[in-house]
Amino acid sequence: MLLVPDMAYLIQDGVGGAVLAIRLDLSSVSRVGLTAVEALQRLHRDLHERGIELHLAKVRGRVMDRLAQTNLPQNLAHKPFLSLHEAAGALVPAPKRPRPGP
């Protein structure tokens, strides 16, 4: 599946740079067909098998209505975010703090 770079954001941990989640910005998507819904479900399943979470942001009403007809929204680790700012705040891993010395 081809992802437009401006739509997909990798969320990496601070240690080894392992991908923890992928956030899709759907703000430019005004409608989805059955094929697109199936592709999103397949993407979610494939990522889940690899231990990577899929998150959706800025999902428009008609798109959300179509997704709500499936079990995809319930299977996501987090409900779709209303904005990228909200998603970024919720999904950015907290920085690792050094342990205090003895």
Residue pairs with C-beta under 8 A, 6 or more apart in sequence:
1 39
1 42
1 43
3 24
6 25
7 24
7 25
7 26
7 28
8 22
8 23
8 24
8 25
9 22
9 23
9 24
9 25
10 19
10 21
10 22
11 19
11 20
11 21
11 22
11 23
11 55
11 91
11 92
11 93
12 18
12 19
12 20
12 93
13 20
13 93
14 93
14 95
14 96
15 96
19 52
20 52
20 53
20 93
21 52
21 53
21 54
21 55
21 77
21 91
22 47
22 52
22 53
22 54
22 55
23 55
23 56
23 57
23 81
23 84
23 87
23 88
23 91
24 54
24 55
24 56
24 57
25 57
25 58
25 84
26 56
26 57
26 58
26 59
26 60
26 63
27 57
27 58
27 60
27 84
29 59
29 60
29 63
30 60
30 62
30 63
31 62
31 63
31 66
32 40
32 63
32 66
32 67
37 66
37 67
37 70
37 72
40 54
40 67
40 72
41 70
41 72
43 54
44 54
44 72
44 75
44 76
47 53
47 54
48 54
48 75
53 76
53 77
53 78
54 76
54 77
55 76
55 77
55 78
55 80
55 81
55 87
55 91
56 67
56 76
56 80
56 81
57 80
57 81
57 82
57 83
57 84
57 86
57 87
58 81
58 82
58 83
58 84
59 67
59 80
64 73
64 80
67 73
67 80
73 79
73 80
78 90
78 91
81 87
81 90
